[in-house]
Amino acid sequence: MNPALTALRRLPTLALALAFTTGTLAAAEATGGAEQSAENVFKWIHFAIIVIAAYWLFKKVLPPHIRRHADEISAAITKATAAKAEAERKLKEAAAKLTTLQQEVARFREQAQKDTAAELDRLRGMTKSDLEKVGLAVKAEIEAAERAARVELKVLAAKLAVDRAQSLVAKQMTPALQDAMINNFTQTLQGRPN
């Protein structure tokens, strides 16, 4: 048990003993000097009042105050312990998240590299396909241009041939030749049945 509490519990007994002793001393001194005796009695009464007030203060007033203060300290310690546990939990979570974050960053980086490589392959394939399509379109356009040029060349050749034939016919056509051609044509028409 706490020695201070034991001493506080014995305080009323001590106060009674002191009061009894004071009374005894007062009676003993009554024979020696009434003035000094009354002064001593008042000193002992004053001392007894102070002791009783101290006892009352230590027994009635201070323990609830000390208990309340101890409860406040205990509550603060409990809160601090809970806050410390929460902080440690958050620290562990943050450390775990940091570890997983580094792993996620590495995974994202790896995935981005794979996606980039896949996109490059896709773009290369599309470019190759587009180049093939453009090549085929250019080839078809060239062939169409060649055909158009041949047709135009044939038309030009035919026109030149007709122009040349007209100029030759015009040079060789005489009025006598014209009459002979007309007569020949009419005779072929007459020989035909209707």
C-alpha positions as CSV (number, residue, x, y, z in Angstrom):
1,M,0.0,0.0,0.0
2,N,1.1,3.6,-0.6
3,P,2.9,5.1,2.4
4,A,1.4,8.5,1.8
5,L,-2.1,7.1,2.0
6,T,-1.2,5.3,5.1
7,A,0.1,8.5,6.7
8,L,-3.1,10.3,5.6
9,R,-5.3,7.7,7.3
10,R,-3.4,8.0,10.5
11,L,-3.7,11.8,10.5
12,P,-7.0,11.9,12.4
13,T,-5.5,9.8,15.1
14,L,-2.5,12.1,15.3
15,A,-4.8,15.1,15.5
16,L,-6.7,13.7,18.5
17,A,-3.5,12.7,20.2
18,L,-2.2,16.3,19.6
19,A,-5.4,17.8,21.0
20,F,-5.2,15.5,24.0
21,T,-1.5,16.4,24.5
22,T,-2.4,20.1,24.1
23,G,-5.0,19.8,26.8
24,T,-2.6,18.0,29.0
25,L,0.2,20.5,28.4
26,A,-2.3,23.4,29.0
27,A,-3.3,21.9,32.3
28,A,0.3,21.3,33.3
29,E,1.3,24.8,32.4
30,A,-1.7,26.3,34.2
31,T,0.4,25.9,37.2
32,G,3.4,27.6,35.6
33,G,2.1,30.7,34.1
34,A,-1.3,31.6,32.9
35,E,-0.2,34.0,30.3
36,Q,2.3,31.8,28.7
37,S,0.0,28.9,29.1
38,A,-2.8,30.7,27.2
39,E,-0.4,31.6,24.5
40,N,0.8,28.1,24.2
41,V,-2.8,26.8,24.1
42,F,-3.6,29.2,21.3
43,K,-0.5,28.0,19.4
44,W,-1.5,24.4,19.9
45,I,-5.1,25.1,18.9
46,H,-3.9,27.0,15.9
47,F,-1.6,24.1,15.0
48,A,-4.5,21.7,15.4
49,I,-6.7,23.8,13.1
50,I,-3.9,23.8,10.5
51,V,-3.4,20.1,10.9
52,I,-7.2,19.5,10.6
53,A,-7.4,21.8,7.6
54,A,-4.5,20.0,6.0
55,Y,-6.1,16.7,6.7
56,W,-9.4,17.9,5.3
57,L,-7.5,19.2,2.2
58,F,-5.5,16.0,1.7
59,K,-8.4,13.7,2.5
60,K,-11.4,15.4,0.8
61,V,-10.3,18.0,-1.7
62,L,-7.0,16.8,-3.2
63,P,-7.8,13.1,-3.9
64,P,-10.7,13.8,-6.4
65,H,-8.5,16.5,-8.0
66,I,-5.5,14.2,-8.2
67,R,-7.8,11.3,-9.4
68,R,-9.3,13.6,-12.1
69,H,-5.9,14.7,-13.1
70,A,-4.7,11.1,-13.2
71,D,-7.7,10.2,-15.2
72,E,-7.0,13.0,-17.7
73,I,-3.3,11.9,-17.9
74,S,-4.5,8.3,-18.4
75,A,-6.9,9.4,-21.1
76,A,-4.2,11.4,-22.8
77,I,-1.9,8.4,-22.7
78,T,-4.6,6.2,-24.1
79,K,-5.2,8.7,-26.9
80,A,-1.5,9.1,-27.6
81,T,-1.2,5.3,-27.7
82,A,-4.1,5.0,-30.1
83,A,-2.7,7.9,-32.2
84,K,0.7,6.2,-32.2
85,A,-0.9,2.9,-33.3
86,E,-2.9,4.7,-36.0
87,A,0.3,6.5,-37.2
88,E,2.2,3.2,-37.2
89,R,-0.6,1.6,-39.2
90,K,-0.7,4.5,-41.7
91,L,3.1,4.3,-42.0
92,K,2.9,0.6,-42.7
93,E,0.1,1.3,-45.3
94,A,2.2,4.0,-46.9
95,A,5.2,1.7,-47.0
96,A,3.1,-1.0,-48.6
97,K,1.6,1.4,-51.0
98,L,5.1,2.7,-51.9
99,T,6.2,-0.8,-52.6
100,T,3.2,-1.6,-54.6
101,L,3.4,1.8,-56.3
102,Q,7.0,1.1,-57.4
103,Q,5.8,-2.3,-58.8
104,E,2.9,-0.6,-60.5
105,V,5.2,2.0,-62.1
106,A,7.4,-0.8,-63.3
107,R,4.4,-2.7,-64.6
108,F,3.0,0.5,-66.3
109,R,6.4,1.2,-67.9
110,E,6.6,-2.4,-69.2
111,Q,3.0,-2.2,-70.5
112,A,3.7,1.2,-72.1
113,Q,6.8,-0.3,-73.9
114,K,4.7,-3.2,-75.1
115,D,2.0,-0.9,-76.3
116,T,4.5,1.3,-78.0
117,A,6.1,-1.6,-79.8
118,A,2.7,-3.0,-80.8
119,E,1.6,0.5,-82.0
120,L,4.8,0.8,-84.0
121,D,4.3,-2.7,-85.6
122,R,0.7,-1.7,-86.4
123,L,1.8,1.6,-87.9
124,R,4.5,-0.2,-89.9
125,G,1.9,-2.7,-91.1
126,M,-0.5,0.1,-92.0
127,T,2.2,2.0,-93.8
128,K,3.2,-1.1,-95.7
129,S,-0.4,-1.8,-96.6
130,D,-0.9,1.9,-97.6
131,L,2.2,1.8,-99.7
132,E,1.0,-1.3,-101.5
133,K,-2.4,0.2,-102.1
134,V,-0.8,3.4,-103.4
135,G,1.5,1.3,-105.6
136,L,-1.5,-0.6,-107.0
137,A,-3.4,2.7,-107.5
138,V,-0.4,4.3,-109.2
139,K,0.0,1.1,-111.4
140,A,-3.7,1.2,-112.3
141,E,-3.5,4.9,-113.0
142,I,-0.5,4.4,-115.2
143,E,-2.2,1.6,-117.1
144,A,-5.3,3.7,-117.5
145,A,-3.1,6.6,-118.8
146,E,-1.4,4.2,-121.2
147,R,-4.8,3.0,-122.5
148,A,-6.0,6.5,-122.8
149,A,-2.8,7.5,-124.6
150,R,-3.1,4.5,-127.0
151,V,-6.7,5.4,-127.7
152,E,-5.8,9.0,-128.3
153,L,-2.8,7.9,-130.4
154,K,-5.2,5.6,-132.4
155,V,-7.6,8.5,-132.9
156,L,-4.8,10.8,-133.9
157,A,-3.4,8.1,-136.3
158,A,-6.9,7.6,-137.7
159,K,-7.4,11.3,-138.2
160,L,-4.0,11.7,-139.7
161,A,-4.7,8.7,-142.0
162,V,-8.1,10.2,-143.0
163,D,-6.5,13.6,-143.6
164,R,-3.8,12.1,-145.6
165,A,-6.3,10.0,-147.6
166,Q,-8.4,13.1,-148.2
167,S,-5.4,15.0,-149.5
168,L,-4.4,12.1,-151.7
169,V,-7.9,11.6,-152.9
170,A,-8.2,15.4,-153.5
171,K,-5.0,15.3,-155.6
172,Q,-6.0,12.3,-157.6
173,M,-9.6,13.1,-158.1
174,T,-10.3,14.5,-161.4
175,P,-13.7,15.3,-162.9
176,A,-13.4,12.3,-165.3
177,L,-12.6,10.0,-162.4
178,Q,-15.6,11.3,-160.5
179,D,-17.9,10.6,-163.4
180,A,-16.5,7.1,-163.7
181,M,-17.0,6.4,-160.0
182,I,-20.6,7.6,-160.1
183,N,-21.4,5.5,-163.1
184,N,-19.9,2.5,-161.5
185,F,-21.9,3.1,-158.4
186,T,-25.2,3.4,-160.3
187,Q,-24.5,0.3,-162.3
188,T,-24.0,-1.7,-159.1
189,L,-27.3,-0.3,-157.8
190,Q,-29.2,-1.3,-161.0
191,G,-27.9,-4.8,-160.9
192,R,-29.3,-5.4,-157.5
193,P,-32.9,-6.5,-156.9
194,N,-35.0,-4.0,-155.0
